[in-house]
Amino acid sequence: METRILREVEEMINKAREKQGRPFDVRELTTSCVANVIMSMLFGRRFELCDSAFQQLIADSSAFTANMIAILEIFPILRFLPYFNNTISAFVTVQRNIFTFADNNIAACTEVCDHVNSY
């Protein structure tokens, strides 16, 4: 795990150097690097920061955690109001996107393992 973290720290330093002193959003870079450590532990590989599927996963995860589902758990009657009904629909869409990303990467890892084991 330490190796994966160090690799992402190096990547983060390189991306910061590429900015050559110009201001940039450190949160985006930090989030991507932390997500890459997690992805490398889960799927055995890292994703490029410019990978659109990876960036979509980060956005979906953020939306997933920032959602108002906790309020709906406390006050279930709110589910019948239009605003919260839309929130639930958005929540389900985000959850589906996250699961699709995970399923696709699990399938890719399984395919690699099956290919290696066939030798």
Secondary structure by P-SEA (a helix, b strand, c coil): caaaaaaaaaaaaaaaaaaccccccaaaaaaaaaaaaaaaaacccccccccaaaaaaaaaaaaaaacaaaaaaacccccccaaaaaaaaaaaaaaaaaaaaaaaaaaaaaaaaaaaaac
